[in-house]
């Protein structure tokens, strides 16, 4: 399909720069085949049925944004004076000490050079990949996660970071209550709306919850540069679904319940793990699934998600679930109705079968 079919105009004032407080005070647009309903996140239990199951992503965002200067290690072991400024956003782990990273000012960085990120954190540019990203190898014996806690900042999406600096509040605001598995460089933002009180209300209504892990990469922020969706290449992300989790999700559907993904990250992993007959299997590995209109959903019966960027793979995904015309209408309604967009914005509940 033509990528421009997924374009729309969004006024800047609709972009949320801070989350709702409390988190579950956000608005929620319910979209069904019969139309749309304005609601709130706290109304979620009323829109689900006893026996349904919400599936959350328990990945934890690491402070993967780094700023430093390059330098070259001399043969005598001394370090030359730092040179050009280099920005790095880690987006996928290679092994214990190496990460794939998008690099700002990449033309000034050569293979073999060291980048000094401050606080005693250094990394060598080992390799440049075909997509322009680098493999960075971190020096020392400390776990890379500890180095990032010391020198890194939270990797806010560019549409927020371009309007205000990252601050201390983002360390907690840009983390879901389910976060426990270190490795994401972007939050599974639909789950940012959940609170202990909302989970208690869902449990009281007979709604089950499950978790899986998908370490969201910075590729989620990249624009689609191709003119046709067939020419776009997705970045791979690592995910895991435990065998007992898969078994419980299959039991939910066998009993007539619905599996509702909370966030496109949960949805993408569930669909990656599903067989043609809809049975969800255990999964551990990379996925680069790209969902566009015409895709047949196998594992999920609904999706709770935020409002996405125009021309993005995520707007393509929700259009595949509900139909492009329906989602264009829903986004028009949301813009005119004052809904807040993107990572810190409001939510939508998409129920393709009502």
C-alpha positions in Angstrom: 0.0 0.0 0.0 1.0 3.6 -0.5 2.5 5.0 2.8 0.8 8.4 2.2 -2.6 6.6 2.7 -1.7 6.6 6.4 -1.0 10.3 6.7 -3.0 12.8 8.6 -2.6 16.3 10.0 -2.1 16.6 13.8 -1.9 20.0 15.5 1.2 20.4 17.8 -1.0 21.2 20.7 -2.5 17.7 20.7 1.0 16.2 21.5 1.1 15.4 25.2 4.4 16.4 26.9 3.4 15.0 30.4 1.2 12.0 31.4 -2.2 12.3 33.0 -2.1 12.4 36.8 -3.1 10.0 38.2 -2.3 7.7 35.3 -5.7 6.1 35.0 -7.3 9.6 34.7 -6.6 9.6 31.0 -9.3 9.5 28.4 -10.1 6.5 26.3 -11.8 6.3 22.9 -13.6 3.0 22.4 -13.8 2.0 18.7 -16.0 -0.8 17.5 -17.5 -1.7 14.1 -20.7 0.1 15.1 -19.0 3.4 16.0 -17.1 5.2 18.7 -17.7 6.1 22.3 -15.9 8.7 24.5 -14.9 7.1 27.8 -12.1 7.1 30.3 -9.4 4.5 31.2 -11.1 3.9 34.5 -14.1 2.7 32.5 -12.1 -0.2 31.1 -13.7 -2.9 33.3 -17.1 -2.0 31.9 -16.0 -2.5 28.3 -14.6 -6.0 29.0 -16.3 -9.2 29.9 -15.6 -11.7 32.7 -13.2 -14.3 31.4 -11.3 -11.8 29.1 -7.6 -11.4 29.6 -5.4 -8.3 29.2 -1.8 -9.0 28.2 0.9 -6.6 29.3 4.6 -6.1 28.3 6.8 -6.2 31.4 9.9 -4.8 29.7 11.7 -2.0 31.6 13.1 1.0 29.9 16.8 1.6 30.5 18.4 5.0 30.3 19.8 4.3 26.8 20.4 7.8 25.6 24.1 8.8 25.8 26.0 11.9 25.0 29.8 12.0 24.6 32.8 12.9 22.6 35.0 10.7 20.4 38.7 10.1 20.9 41.4 7.7 19.7 43.4 5.5 22.0 47.1 5.9 21.2 49.6 3.0 21.0 51.1 4.0 24.4 47.6 3.6 26.0 47.0 7.3 26.5 43.8 9.0 25.3 43.8 11.8 22.8 41.9 14.9 23.7 38.1 14.3 23.1 36.9 15.3 19.7 33.5 15.7 18.0 30.3 15.4 20.0 28.6 12.0 19.5 25.1 11.0 20.6 24.1 7.4 20.8 20.7 5.7 21.4 21.1 2.0 22.2 18.3 -0.1 20.7 19.2 -3.7 20.7 21.6 -5.9 22.8 24.1 -8.0 20.9 25.7 -9.6 24.0 26.8 -8.7 27.5 29.0 -5.8 26.5 27.9 -4.9 23.0 24.8 -3.0 21.9 23.5 -1.9 18.5 23.0 1.9 18.5 21.8 4.7 16.4 24.5 7.4 16.4 24.1 11.1 15.9 26.9 12.8 14.1 27.9 9.4 12.7 30.0 10.9 10.0 32.5 12.0 12.6 32.9 8.5 14.1 35.2 5.9 12.7 35.6 2.3 13.4 38.0 1.7 16.3 37.4 5.0 17.9 36.4 5.3 21.5 33.4 7.5 22.6 33.6 9.0 26.1 30.2 9.4 27.7 31.3 10.8 31.0 31.2 9.2 34.5 33.9 6.8 33.4 31.7 5.2 30.7 33.4 4.5 27.4 32.6 2.4 24.3 34.4 1.5 21.1 32.8 1.8 17.7 33.4 -1.8 16.5 31.3 -2.0 13.4 29.0 0.0 11.2 25.9 -1.9 9.9 24.1 -1.7 6.6 21.3 0.4 8.1 23.8 3.0 9.4 23.7 2.0 13.0 26.9 1.0 15.0 27.9 -1.8 17.2 29.3 -0.2 20.4 31.4 -2.3 22.8 31.5 -1.0 26.3 34.8 -1.0 28.2 35.3 -2.4 31.7 33.7 -5.2 33.8 30.7 -3.5 35.3 27.3 -4.6 33.8 26.3 -2.2 31.0 23.0 -1.6 32.8 25.0 0.0 35.7 27.0 2.1 33.3 23.8 3.4 31.7 22.2 4.2 35.1 25.3 6.4 35.7 25.7 8.1 32.4 22.5 7.7 30.4 19.2 9.5 30.3 15.7 8.2 29.5 15.3 8.0 25.7 12.1 10.1 25.4 10.5 10.0 21.9 11.8 12.8 19.7 8.4 14.5 19.5 8.7 15.1 23.3 12.5 15.5 23.6 12.4 18.1 20.9 10.0 20.3 22.9 11.5 20.0 26.4 14.5 18.5 28.2 14.3 15.1 29.9 14.1 15.5 33.7 13.9 13.5 36.9 10.1 13.0 36.6 10.7 11.0 33.3 12.6 8.3 35.2 9.3 7.2 36.7 6.7 8.7 34.3 8.2 6.8 31.3 8.1 3.4 33.1 5.0 1.2 33.5 4.0 -0.4 36.8 4.7 -3.8 35.2 8.4 -3.0 34.3 10.8 -5.6 35.6 12.9 -7.0 32.7 15.7 -4.5 31.7 16.2 -4.0 28.0 13.7 -1.6 26.3 14.7 1.8 25.0 11.0 2.9 24.5 8.1 2.3 26.9 5.2 0.1 26.1 3.1 3.2 26.5 -0.4 1.8 26.6 0.4 0.3 30.0 1.4 3.7 31.4 -2.3 4.2 32.1 -2.5 1.4 34.6 -2.5 1.8 38.4 -3.0 -0.7 41.3 -6.5 0.6 41.8 -7.4 -0.1 38.1 -5.9 -3.6 38.3 -8.0 -4.3 41.4 -11.2 -3.1 39.6 -10.4 -5.4 36.7 -9.8 -8.4 38.9 -13.1 -7.7 40.7 -14.8 -7.7 37.3 -13.4 -11.1 36.4 -10.7 -9.9 34.0 -7.5 -11.8 34.0 -4.0 -10.4 33.3 -0.8 -11.9 31.9 2.6 -10.6 31.0 5.2 -11.2 28.3 8.4 -9.5 27.4 9.3 -7.5 24.3 12.3 -5.2 24.5 11.1 -2.3 22.5 13.8 -0.8 20.2 14.4 2.8 19.1 13.3 1.7 15.6 9.8 2.3 16.8 10.5 6.1 16.5 11.9 5.9 13.0 9.7 7.3 10.2 8.7 5.1 7.2 10.8 6.5 4.4 9.6 4.2 1.7 6.8 5.2 -0.6 5.2 1.7 -0.4 4.7 -0.4 2.7 6.3 -3.4 0.8 9.6 -1.6 0.7 9.8 -0.8 4.4 12.2 -2.9 6.6 11.3 -3.3 10.3 14.0 -3.4 13.0 14.1 -6.7 14.9 13.2 -6.7 18.6 13.8 -9.5 21.2 10.8 -11.1 23.0 9.8 -14.0 25.1 6.5 -15.7 26.0 6.8 -18.4 28.7 5.2 -21.8 28.0 2.8 -21.5 31.0 1.7 -18.0 29.9 1.0 -19.3 26.4 -1.0 -22.2 27.9 -3.1 -19.9 30.0 -3.8 -17.6 27.1 -5.0 -20.5 24.9 -7.2 -21.6 27.8 -8.8 -18.1 27.9 -9.8 -18.4 24.2 -10.9 -22.0 24.5 -13.3 -20.9 27.3 -14.8 -18.2 25.2 -12.8 -15.3 26.6 -11.0 -12.6 24.6 -7.3 -11.9 24.6 -6.8 -8.1 24.6 -3.3 -6.9 24.0 -2.3 -3.8 26.0 0.0 -2.0 23.5 1.2 -2.8 20.0 4.3 -4.4 21.5 2.3 -7.1 23.3 0.2 -7.5 20.1 3.2 -7.9 17.8 4.8 -10.6 20.0 1.5 -12.5 20.4 1.0 -12.5 16.7 4.6 -13.6 16.2 4.1 -16.6 18.5 0.7 -17.7 17.1 0.3 -20.6 14.7 -2.0 -20.4 11.7 -4.9 -21.9 13.8 -4.5 -19.2 16.4 -2.8 -21.3 19.1 -0.2 -19.2 20.9 3.1 -21.0 21.4 6.1 -20.3 23.7 8.5 -17.9 22.1 12.0 -16.6 22.7 13.9 -14.7 20.0 13.7 -11.8 17.6 10.6 -10.6 15.8 10.4 -8.1 13.0 6.7 -8.6 12.2 5.2 -5.8 10.1 1.4 -5.6 10.2 -0.5 -3.7 7.5 -4.1 -3.8 6.2 -4.8 -7.3 4.8 -3.1 -9.1 7.7 -5.2 -11.8 9.3 -5.0 -11.6 13.1 -4.6 -14.9 14.8 -3.8 -14.4 18.5 -5.7 -11.3 19.7 -9.3 -10.2 19.9 -8.7 -6.5 20.7 -6.1 -3.9 21.5 -5.7 -1.0 24.0 -3.2 1.5 22.6 -2.3 5.2 22.5 -2.8 7.4 19.4 0.1 7.0 17.0 2.2 9.1 14.6 1.0 9.7 11.0 2.6 7.4 8.4 3.9 5.2 11.2 4.0 1.4 11.3 1.8 1.6 14.4 -0.9 3.5 12.7 -0.7 0.9 9.9 -1.1 -1.8 12.5 -4.3 -0.3 14.0 -5.7 0.3 10.5 -5.1 -3.4 9.8 -7.1 -4.3 12.9 -10.0 -1.9 12.5 -9.9 -0.8 8.8 -8.1 2.3 7.5 -11.3 4.3 7.0 -12.5 3.5 10.5 -9.2 4.6 12.0 -9.0 7.8 9.9 -12.5 8.6 11.3 -11.5 7.7 14.9 -8.3 9.9 14.7 -10.3 12.8 13.2 -12.8 12.5 16.1 -9.9 12.3 18.6 -8.2 15.4 17.2 -11.4 17.4 17.1 -12.4 16.2 20.6 -9.2 17.3 22.3 -7.6 13.9 22.9 -3.9 13.9 23.8 -1.6 12.0 21.4 1.5 9.8 21.5 3.5 8.3 24.4 2.1 10.4 27.2 -1.3 10.8 25.7 -4.7 9.3 26.0 -5.8 5.7 25.1 -8.0 4.0 22.6 -9.7 0.6 23.0 -10.1 -1.2 19.7 -12.6 -4.0 19.6 -12.9 -5.3 16.0 -15.8 -7.7 16.8 -17.6 -5.4 19.2 
